[in-house]
Amino acid sequence: MTKVTMTVNGKSVSAEAEGRTLLVQYLREGLGLTGTHVGCDTSQCGACVVHVDGKAVKSCTVFAVDLEGASVRTIEGMANADGSLGTVQQAFQDHHGLQCGFCTPGMVMSSAALLAENPKPTEAEVRHYLEGNICRCTGYHNIVKAVLAASGQDVSAVAAE
């Protein structure tokens, strides 16, 4: 076991981890941050997306011990300082970009990463960027609307698919 220290959602944290412990396990089991979901165990679904040093990463693809000293942001860190929903989270709620909620943490994290890279994406760019995230409930239409709304754009013309 190795003690792994990193900054998670702005706070320095430490927990013991084996060399084979995935970041998603470290977050959920080591730190009790269960908002990051394990969906497929094969890096196909995107339910486990978090931000590592500002980049979207599927947390089932990296070992916790390799992130010593890194800065990690999880879905729990997306809220505003006063506890209210962050911009992307609020847009998902306002535009019904979720149903069962299982994919939602990964979708929100991926969407926030997209908006950090491209503050005003087109509908096509949103759809392309989110190809690595699977939702089995919504058909993506409202998710795309939510991302565009979070970017401050008009969502009335979003094509239904």
Secondary structure as the mmCIF struct_conf table of DSSP 4:
data_model
#
loop_
_struct_conf.conf_type_id
_struct_conf.id
_struct_conf.beg_label_comp_id
_struct_conf.beg_label_asym_id
_struct_conf.beg_label_seq_id
_struct_conf.end_label_comp_id
_struct_conf.end_label_asym_id
_struct_conf.end_label_seq_id
STRN STRN1 THR A 2 VAL A 8
TURN_TY1_P TURN_TY1_P1 ASN A 9 GLY A 10
STRN STRN2 LYS A 11 ALA A 17
TURN_TY1_P TURN_TY1_P2 GLY A 19 ARG A 20
STRN STRN3 LEU A 22 LEU A 22
HELX_RH_AL_P HELX_RH_AL_P1 LEU A 23 GLN A 25
HELX_RH_PI_P HELX_RH_PI_P1 TYR A 26 GLY A 30
BEND BEND1 LEU A 31 LEU A 31
TURN_TY1_P TURN_TY1_P3 THR A 34 GLY A 35
BEND BEND2 THR A 36 THR A 36
HELX_LH_PP_P HELX_LH_PP_P1 HIS A 37 VAL A 38
BEND BEND3 ASP A 41 SER A 43
BEND BEND4 CYS A 45 CYS A 45
TURN_TY1_P TURN_TY1_P4 ALA A 47 CYS A 48
STRN STRN4 VAL A 49 VAL A 52
TURN_TY1_P TURN_TY1_P5 ASP A 53 GLY A 54
STRN STRN5 LYS A 55 LYS A 58
TURN_TY1_P TURN_TY1_P6 SER A 59 CYS A 60
BEND BEND5 THR A 61 VAL A 62
STRN STRN6 PHE A 63 PHE A 63
HELX_RH_3T_P HELX_RH_3T_P1 ALA A 64 LEU A 67
TURN_TY1_P TURN_TY1_P7 GLU A 68 GLY A 69
STRN STRN7 SER A 71 ARG A 73
HELX_RH_3T_P HELX_RH_3T_P2 ILE A 75 GLY A 77
BEND BEND6 ALA A 79 ALA A 79
TURN_TY1_P TURN_TY1_P8 ALA A 81 ASP A 82
BEND BEND7 GLY A 83 SER A 84
HELX_LH_PP_P HELX_LH_PP_P2 LEU A 85 GLY A 86
HELX_RH_AL_P HELX_RH_AL_P2 THR A 87 ASP A 94
TURN_TY1_P TURN_TY1_P9 HIS A 95 HIS A 96
BEND BEND8 GLN A 99 CYS A 100
BEND BEND9 PHE A 102 CYS A 103
HELX_RH_AL_P HELX_RH_AL_P3 THR A 104 GLU A 117
BEND BEND10 PRO A 119 LYS A 120
HELX_RH_AL_P HELX_RH_AL_P4 GLU A 123 TYR A 129
HELX_RH_3T_P HELX_RH_3T_P3 LEU A 130 GLY A 132
BEND BEND11 ASN A 133 ASN A 133
BEND BEND12 ARG A 136 THR A 138
BEND BEND13 TYR A 140 TYR A 140
HELX_RH_AL_P HELX_RH_AL_P5 HIS A 141 ALA A 150
TURN_TY1_P TURN_TY1_P10 SER A 151 GLY A 152
TURN_TY1_P TURN_TY1_P11 SER A 156 ALA A 157
HELX_LH_PP_P HELX_LH_PP_P3 VAL A 158 ALA A 160
#
